[in-house]
């Protein structure tokens, strides 16, 4: 067994290992760059995709009319004396049914408006914190790789 020497190291394996070590900083630079891109995108997201795309002027006017009618019916429905005058319009029972229907409709408009208002801001916040996290992780990773050399 004296004549046998150690097997030579496969050149392709050593080249791949050396290449892998060189790409580590590139991955972290990529994370930093992507984090910065997401941070910039979060700043302009609400301008690119405003809430007005799903909340239209027509919906706004319908909601306003619904709230006005609710306000007017509130005096008829909440009349504590139970006295209905001839000038008050519909009877209390019909007014109560219309009032309940308008309450549901107004709540639906409120939920739809809040969703249209919050959606772009929520996505912007997610982009911002994801970008910050990626950038910080990239900086930490780059620091660790540089310290290990």
N, CA, C and O of each residue as an XYZ file, in Angstrom:
596
protein
N       0.801     -1.171      0.000
C       0.000      0.000      0.000
C       0.855      1.249      0.000
O       0.342      2.368      0.019
N       2.161      1.050     -0.021
C       3.017      2.207     -0.050
C       2.934      2.933     -1.371
O       3.105      4.152     -1.407
N       2.686      2.251     -2.426
C       2.670      2.831     -3.743
C       1.426      3.678     -4.014
O       1.396      4.468     -4.958
N       0.437      3.512     -3.207
C      -0.785      4.270     -3.431
C      -0.663      5.660     -2.834
O      -0.178      5.837     -1.717
N      -1.094      6.600     -3.570
C      -1.117      7.957     -3.041
C      -2.572      8.359     -2.802
O      -3.505      7.670     -3.213
N      -2.728      9.471     -2.138
C      -4.083      9.958     -1.870
C      -4.742     10.311     -3.190
O      -4.091     10.819     -4.103
N      -6.046     10.039     -3.288
C      -6.728     10.430     -4.527
C      -6.729     11.953     -4.661
O      -6.856     12.692     -3.685
N      -6.585     12.376     -5.883
C      -6.575     13.810     -6.137
C      -7.986     14.368     -5.952
O      -8.991     13.714     -6.232
N      -8.009     15.587     -5.477
C      -9.297     16.250     -5.263
C      -9.893     16.595     -6.619
O      -9.200     17.084     -7.511
N     -11.184     16.334     -6.761
C     -11.860     16.617     -8.012
C     -11.858     18.132     -8.227
O     -12.319     18.884     -7.369
N     -11.353     18.561     -9.338
C     -11.211     19.985     -9.630
C     -12.563     20.689     -9.728
O     -12.680     21.850     -9.338
N     -13.576     20.010    -10.239
C     -14.900     20.607    -10.377
C     -15.513     20.885     -9.008
O     -16.178     21.904     -8.821
N     -15.291     19.975     -8.041
C     -15.843     20.159     -6.701
C     -15.191     21.348     -6.021
O     -15.885     22.155     -5.404
N     -13.891     21.476     -6.116
C     -13.213     22.584     -5.451
C     -13.586     23.925     -6.097
O     -13.693     24.935     -5.401
N     -13.783     23.941     -7.414
C     -14.192     25.168     -8.089
C     -15.598     25.569     -7.661
O     -15.870     26.751     -7.449
N     -16.489     24.597     -7.533
C     -17.859     24.892     -7.099
C     -17.869     25.411     -5.671
O     -18.628     26.327     -5.354
N     -17.033     24.838     -4.800
C     -16.973     25.303     -3.411
C     -16.433     26.725     -3.343
O     -16.929     27.547     -2.572
N     -15.426     27.012     -4.140
C     -14.877     28.367     -4.165
C     -15.903     29.346     -4.716
O     -16.006     30.472     -4.229
N     -16.664     28.931     -5.726
C     -17.694     29.795     -6.311
C     -18.813     30.058     -5.303
O     -19.356     31.161     -5.239
N     -19.146     29.041     -4.523
C     -20.196     29.198     -3.519
C     -19.791     30.236     -2.471
O     -20.609     31.059     -2.060
N     -18.543     30.195     -2.047
C     -18.066     31.159     -1.063
C     -18.095     32.578     -1.616
O     -18.318     33.533     -0.871
N     -17.870     32.720     -2.924
C     -17.861     34.047     -3.524
C     -19.281     34.608     -3.678
O     -19.457     35.826     -3.697
N     -20.280     33.752     -3.787
C     -21.639     34.245     -4.014
C     -22.339     34.657     -2.727
O     -23.365     35.333     -2.786
N     -21.825     34.276     -1.582
C     -22.485     34.660     -0.331
C     -22.664     36.167     -0.205
O     -23.770     36.614      0.100
N     -21.629     36.966     -0.425
C     -21.854     38.417     -0.343
C     -22.848     38.904     -1.396
O     -23.596     39.851     -1.152
N     -22.860     38.266     -2.559
C     -23.796     38.662     -3.608
C     -25.239     38.456     -3.186
O     -26.104     39.269     -3.510
N     -25.504     37.380     -2.471
C     -26.854     37.106     -1.980
C     -27.273     38.196     -1.000
O     -28.405     38.679     -1.044
N     -26.356     38.579     -0.119
C     -26.683     39.598      0.867
C     -26.828     40.982      0.228
O     -27.680     41.772      0.634
N     -25.986     41.271     -0.779
C     -26.156     42.529     -1.507
C     -27.508     42.539     -2.229
O     -28.175     43.572     -2.296
N     -27.904     41.382     -2.765
C     -29.210     41.270     -3.408
C     -30.341     41.501     -2.424
O     -31.325     42.162     -2.755
N     -30.212     40.957     -1.200
C     -31.241     41.166     -0.167
C     -31.328     42.639      0.210
O     -32.421     43.174      0.396
N     -30.176     43.290      0.322
C     -30.173     44.722      0.643
C     -30.829     45.510     -0.482
O     -31.654     46.388     -0.229
N     -30.466     45.199     -1.724
C     -31.048     45.903     -2.872
C     -32.545     45.689     -2.976
O     -33.295     46.635     -3.216
N     -32.992     44.438     -2.795
C     -34.427     44.148     -2.853
C     -35.166     44.844     -1.711
O     -36.276     45.344     -1.895
N     -34.545     44.873     -0.536
C     -35.153     45.568      0.599
C     -35.315     47.050      0.326
O     -36.350     47.633      0.647
N     -34.303     47.662     -0.262
C     -34.384     49.091     -0.594
C     -35.453     49.335     -1.665
O     -36.194     50.316     -1.596
N     -35.528     48.442     -2.649
C     -36.545     48.569     -3.693
C     -37.949     48.484     -3.098
O     -38.822     49.272     -3.461
N     -38.173     47.533     -2.189
C     -39.479     47.404     -1.545
C     -39.792     48.620     -0.686
O     -40.944     49.047     -0.607
N     -38.771     49.178     -0.042
C     -38.974     50.369      0.772
C     -39.385     51.556     -0.094
O     -40.282     52.313      0.277
N     -38.740     51.721     -1.234
C     -39.104     52.804     -2.160
C     -40.509     52.567     -2.718
O     -41.308     53.499     -2.812
N     -40.807     51.322     -3.087
C     -42.127     50.996     -3.626
C     -43.221     51.258     -2.599
O     -44.315     51.692     -2.958
N     -42.941     51.000     -1.334
C     -43.946     51.258     -0.300
C     -44.257     52.741     -0.188
O     -45.378     53.120      0.152
N     -43.272     53.578     -0.471
C     -43.496     55.018     -0.399
C     -44.397     55.549     -1.489
O     -45.093     56.545     -1.291
N     -44.394     54.891     -2.649
C     -45.209     55.390     -3.761
C     -46.428     54.506     -4.044
O     -47.164     54.760     -4.997
N     -46.645     53.481     -3.234
C     -47.736     52.531     -3.481
C     -49.106     53.209     -3.475
O     -49.931     52.955     -4.352
N     -49.346     54.070     -2.486
C     -50.670     54.697     -2.389
C     -50.907     55.673     -3.534
O     -52.056     55.971     -3.861
N     -49.837     56.175     -4.148
C     -49.991     57.040     -5.317
C     -50.285     56.214     -6.562
O     -51.099     56.602     -7.400
N     -49.606     55.062     -6.674
C     -49.803     54.200     -7.838
C     -51.178     53.534     -7.827
O     -51.824     53.424     -8.869
N     -51.623     53.094     -6.658
C     -52.890     52.369     -6.529
C     -53.746     53.016     -5.439
O     -53.819     52.496     -4.326
N     -54.392     54.140     -5.743
C     -55.205     54.814     -4.720
C     -56.500     54.055     -4.446
O     -56.931     53.217     -5.238
N     -57.102     54.368     -3.316
C     -58.363     53.734     -2.945
C     -59.523     54.131     -3.827
O     -60.574     53.491     -3.789
N     -59.354     55.186     -4.632
C     -60.451     55.641     -5.486
C     -60.750     54.668     -6.621
O     -61.770     54.795     -7.300
N     -59.872     53.708     -6.825
C     -60.141     52.733     -7.886
C     -61.313     51.827     -7.533
O     -61.995     51.328     -8.427
N     -61.559     51.605     -6.235
C     -62.699     50.763     -5.857
C     -63.819     51.564     -5.191
O     -64.945     51.074     -5.104
N     -63.542     52.772     -4.723
C     -64.572     53.617     -4.118
C     -64.844     54.771     -5.076
O     -64.018     55.670     -5.229
N     -65.999     54.737     -5.714
C     -66.315     55.719     -6.753
C     -67.153     56.867     -6.190
O     -67.640     56.804     -5.062
N     -67.306     57.894     -6.982
C     -68.117     59.048     -6.608
C     -69.591     58.653     -6.464
O     -70.302     59.188     -5.612
N     -70.042     57.717     -7.298
C     -71.435     57.265     -7.220
C     -71.718     56.585     -5.881
O     -72.759     56.813     -5.265
N     -70.778     55.747     -5.439
C     -70.960     55.078     -4.150
C     -70.974     56.099     -3.024
O     -71.734     55.972     -2.064
N     -70.138     57.097     -3.150
C     -70.085     58.149     -2.134
C     -71.420     58.890     -2.054
O     -71.917     59.167     -0.962
N     -71.992     59.206     -3.202
C     -73.279     59.914     -3.223
C     -74.403     59.030     -2.669
O     -75.261     59.515     -1.931
N     -74.406     57.742     -3.018
C     -75.426     56.833     -2.482
C     -75.322     56.720     -0.965
O     -76.338     56.706     -0.269
N     -74.109     56.641     -0.459
C     -73.915     56.542      0.981
C     -74.388     57.820      1.672
O     -74.998     57.762      2.740
N     -74.107     58.969      1.064
C     -74.541     60.237      1.622
C     -76.075     60.310      1.669
O     -76.646     60.748      2.667
N     -76.735     59.881      0.588
C     -78.205     59.894      0.559
C     -78.775     58.935      1.603
O     -79.782     59.235      2.244
N     -78.130     57.789      1.770
C     -78.580     56.813      2.762
C     -78.467     57.398      4.168
O     -79.381     57.255      4.979
N     -77.352     58.052      4.450
C     -77.167     58.643      5.776
C     -78.146     59.797      6.013
O     -78.628     59.974      7.132
N     -78.442     60.576      4.982
C     -79.427     61.654      5.123
C     -80.806     61.087      5.456
O     -81.494     61.588      6.346
N     -81.199     60.042      4.736
C     -82.516     59.421      4.972
C     -82.560     58.803      6.371
O     -83.588     58.875      7.045
N     -81.449     58.192      6.814
C     -81.383     57.631      8.166
C     -81.576     58.733      9.206
O     -82.286     58.553     10.196
N     -80.945     59.853      8.971
C     -81.065     60.971      9.898
C     -82.523     61.428     10.007
O     -83.020     61.660     11.109
N     -83.196     61.554      8.884
C     -84.596     61.994      8.882
C     -85.512     60.955      9.526
O     -86.423     61.305     10.276
N     -85.267     59.677      9.232
C     -86.118     58.623      9.810
C     -85.841     58.414     11.301
O     -86.701     57.925     12.033
N     -84.662     58.778     11.738
C     -84.318     58.611     13.152
C     -85.260     59.376     14.063
O     -85.567     58.906     15.158
N     -85.730     60.548     13.637
C     -86.654     61.334     14.450
C     -88.030     60.684     14.520
O     -88.715     60.777     15.539
N     -88.429     60.032     13.446
C     -89.742     59.379     13.423
C     -89.705     58.101     14.259
O     -90.623     57.836     15.035
N     -88.635     57.306     14.098
C     -88.534     56.016     14.785
C     -88.281     56.202     16.274
O     -88.823     55.458     17.092
N     -87.472     57.180     16.631
C     -87.091     57.365     18.034
C     -88.034     58.305     18.779
O     -87.679     58.805     19.847
N     -89.220     58.554     18.244
C     -90.181     59.451     18.890
C     -90.667     58.794     20.182
O     -91.400     57.806     20.133
N     -90.268     59.330     21.337
C     -90.606     58.651     22.596
C     -92.085     58.726     22.961
O     -92.564     57.875     23.711
N     -92.815     59.700     22.465
C     -94.228     59.830     22.844
C     -95.128     58.905     22.053
O     -96.260     58.639     22.455
N     -94.637     58.420     20.943
C     -95.456     57.565     20.109
C     -96.487     58.342     19.340
O     -97.326     57.755     18.656
N     -96.444     59.637     19.435
C     -97.411     60.491     18.737
C     -96.973     60.666     17.290
O     -95.876     61.157     17.024
N     -97.815     60.272     16.373
C     -97.522     60.416     14.954
C     -98.442     61.488     14.418
O     -99.664     61.356     14.487
N     -97.877     62.527     13.895
C     -98.713     63.598     13.353
C     -99.010     63.309     11.889
O     -98.382     62.445     11.278
N     -99.934     64.008     11.352
C    -100.316     63.834      9.955
C     -99.206     64.302      9.017
O     -99.143     63.878      7.863
N     -98.348     65.162      9.505
C     -97.302     65.725      8.662
C     -96.006     64.921      8.713
O     -95.058     65.257      8.003
N     -95.938     63.892      9.512
C     -94.683     63.164      9.698
C     -94.384     62.197      8.562
O     -93.256     61.714      8.460
N     -95.324     61.908      7.734
C     -95.057     61.016      6.612
C     -95.525     59.610      6.922
O     -96.647     59.431      7.395
N     -94.697     58.604      6.667
C     -95.123     57.215      6.831
C     -95.379     56.851      8.293
O     -94.915     57.521      9.216
N     -96.113     55.796      8.465
C     -96.400     55.322      9.810
C     -95.123     54.817     10.465
O     -94.131     54.538      9.790
N     -95.162     54.704     11.772
C     -93.973     54.315     12.531
C     -93.501     52.914     12.150
O     -92.295     52.681     12.071
N     -94.409     51.986     11.915
C     -94.016     50.611     11.547
C     -93.272     50.567     10.226
O     -92.241     49.903     10.116
N     -93.779     51.261      9.231
C     -93.102     51.307      7.923
C     -91.771     52.040      8.040
O     -90.774     51.643      7.438
N     -91.770     53.120      8.828
C     -90.538     53.893      9.008
C     -89.472     53.043      9.699
O     -88.294     53.111      9.351
N     -89.894     52.245     10.681
C     -88.949     51.378     11.403
C     -88.352     50.341     10.450
O     -87.151     50.078     10.512
N     -89.161     49.747      9.574
C     -88.645     48.768      8.602
C     -87.660     49.416      7.641
O     -86.601     48.855      7.359
N     -88.003     50.590      7.142
C     -87.091     51.294      6.237
C     -85.816     51.702      6.969
O     -84.722     51.624      6.409
N     -85.955     52.134      8.211
C     -84.808     52.529      9.022
C     -83.848     51.348      9.212
O     -82.636     51.502      9.059
N     -84.389     50.172      9.546
C     -83.552     48.976      9.725
C     -82.844     48.593      8.423
O     -81.669     48.224      8.435
N     -83.561     48.682      7.308
C     -82.955     48.359      6.008
C     -81.831     49.341      5.677
O     -80.779     48.950      5.173
N     -82.069     50.621      5.968
C     -81.052     51.638      5.681
C     -79.843     51.521      6.602
O     -78.726     51.839      6.196
N     -80.050     51.072      7.827
C     -78.927     50.838      8.753
C     -77.997     49.779      8.164
O     -76.779     49.956      8.152
N     -78.574     48.676      7.674
C     -77.777     47.599      7.081
C     -77.037     48.106      5.851
O     -75.857     47.810      5.665
N     -77.727     48.866      5.019
C     -77.107     49.402      3.800
C     -75.991     50.386      4.131
O     -74.943     50.381      3.485
N     -76.212     51.221      5.127
C     -75.191     52.190      5.534
C     -73.956     51.482      6.108
O     -72.822     51.881      5.843
N     -74.191     50.443      6.884
C     -73.066     49.665      7.424
C     -72.267     49.004      6.302
O     -71.039     48.933      6.363
N     -72.971     48.524      5.278
C     -72.287     47.904      4.133
C     -71.419     48.941      3.416
O     -70.280     48.655      3.047
N     -71.956     50.129      3.225
C     -71.171     51.204      2.600
C     -69.954     51.563      3.465
O     -68.862     51.787      2.944
N     -70.151     51.615      4.781
C     -69.054     51.969      5.685
C     -67.924     50.939      5.611
O     -66.748     51.301      5.577
N     -68.289     49.659      5.587
C     -67.277     48.602      5.496
C     -66.549     48.670      4.154
O     -65.328     48.526      4.097
N     -67.291     48.888      3.095
C     -66.690     48.984      1.763
C     -65.752     50.187      1.665
O     -64.672     50.092      1.082
N     -66.172     51.326      2.243
C     -65.329     52.515      2.224
C     -64.056     52.288      3.029
O     -62.963     52.635      2.583
N     -64.200     51.706      4.209
C     -63.028     51.471      5.059
C     -62.046     50.524      4.383
O     -60.832     50.704      4.485
N     -62.568     49.522      3.696
C     -61.710     48.591      2.959
C     -60.966     49.302      1.830
O     -59.767     49.094      1.641
N     -61.677     50.134      1.089
C     -61.045     50.873     -0.004
C     -60.016     51.855      0.523
O     -59.007     52.103     -0.137
N     -60.252     52.415      1.693
C     -59.323     53.368      2.291
C     -58.089     52.667      2.856
O     -56.969     53.151      2.690
N     -58.290     51.526      3.527
C     -57.197     50.843      4.223
C     -56.333     49.963      3.335
O     -55.147     49.791      3.615
N     -56.901     49.400      2.268
C     -56.175     48.422      1.459
C     -54.823     48.940      0.949
O     -53.816     48.266      1.168
N     -54.747     50.095      0.284
C     -53.434     50.560     -0.192
C     -52.459     50.846      0.944
O     -51.257     50.620      0.799
N     -52.958     51.334      2.059
C     -52.082     51.635      3.187
C     -51.568     50.362      3.851
O     -50.427     50.319      4.312
N     -52.396     49.336      3.901
C     -51.962     48.062      4.474
C     -50.876     47.440      3.618
O     -49.864     46.972      4.140
N     -51.075     47.430      2.319
C     -50.073     46.861      1.414
C     -48.784     47.670      1.494
O     -47.694     47.099      1.467
N     -48.894     48.982      1.592
C     -47.720     49.840      1.717
C     -46.954     49.531      2.999
O     -45.724     49.485      2.987
N     -47.657     49.322      4.090
C     -46.998     48.991      5.361
C     -46.303     47.633      5.279
O     -45.196     47.470      5.794
N     -46.946     46.663      4.636
C     -46.330     45.338      4.480
C     -45.066     45.446      3.641
O     -44.043     44.850      3.979
N     -45.128     46.205      2.547
C     -43.944     46.391      1.707
C     -42.825     47.088      2.480
O     -41.658     46.711      2.370
N     -43.186     48.098      3.258
C     -42.182     48.853      4.008
C     -41.454     47.959      5.003
O     -40.223     47.949      5.038
N     -42.194     47.210      5.808
C     -41.551     46.402      6.842
C     -40.837     45.189      6.258
O     -39.841     44.732      6.818
N     -41.331     44.664      5.145
C     -40.612     43.582      4.470
C     -39.297     44.112      3.907
O     -38.267     43.446      4.008
N     -39.325     45.297      3.318
C     -38.114     45.906      2.791
C     -37.097     46.193      3.873
O     -35.910     45.920      3.700
N     -37.551     46.742      4.990
C     -36.648     47.029      6.103
C     -36.042     45.738      6.637
O     -34.845     45.683      6.919
N     -36.860     44.704      6.777
C     -36.372     43.415      7.285
C     -35.332     42.812      6.348
O     -34.288     42.340      6.798
N     -35.613     42.826      5.051
C     -34.652     42.281      4.088
C     -33.341     43.057      4.108
O     -32.263     42.464      4.082
N     -33.434     44.371      4.154
C     -32.217     45.189      4.174
C     -31.404     44.924      5.437
O     -30.182     44.792      5.367
N     -32.058     44.846      6.577
C     -31.349     44.583      7.832
C     -30.723     43.192      7.812
O     -29.572     43.025      8.214
N     -31.472     42.191      7.346
C     -30.909     40.840      7.256
C     -29.724     40.803      6.296
O     -28.731     40.125      6.562
N     -29.822     41.524      5.187
C     -28.707     41.585      4.243
C     -27.481     42.225      4.855
O     -26.364     41.752      4.650
N     -27.676     43.301      5.608
C     -26.551     43.978      6.264
C     -25.924     43.070      7.319
O     -24.700     42.972      7.408
N     -26.755     42.410      8.115
C     -26.229     41.486      9.126
C     -25.482     40.333      8.460
O     -24.392     39.961      8.897
N     -26.063     39.772      7.411
C     -25.398     38.675      6.705
C     -24.080     39.098      6.097
O     -23.098     38.358      6.159
N     -24.049     40.283      5.510
C     -22.817     40.803      4.936
C     -21.764     41.030      6.016
O     -20.581     40.768      5.797
N     -22.184     41.509      7.162
C     -21.264     41.715      8.272
C     -20.680     40.375      8.742
O     -19.480     40.267      8.991
N     -21.539     39.362      8.860
C     -21.077     38.034      9.312
C     -20.102     37.439      8.318
O     -19.076     36.886      8.713
N     -20.406     37.546      7.025
C     -19.508     37.000      6.004
C     -18.159     37.730      6.028
O     -17.115     37.092      5.895
N     -18.170     39.030      6.192
C     -16.918     39.785      6.237
C     -16.129     39.496      7.495
O     -14.900     39.543      7.465
N     -16.787     39.202      8.591
C     -16.089     38.873      9.844
C     -15.489     37.470      9.804
O     -14.504     37.190     10.486
N     -16.091     36.586      8.996
C     -15.588     35.207      8.932
C     -14.386     35.081      8.029
O     -13.753     34.026      8.018
N     -14.042     36.092      7.282
C     -12.882     36.028      6.372
C     -11.609     36.318      7.081
O     -10.543     36.306      6.466
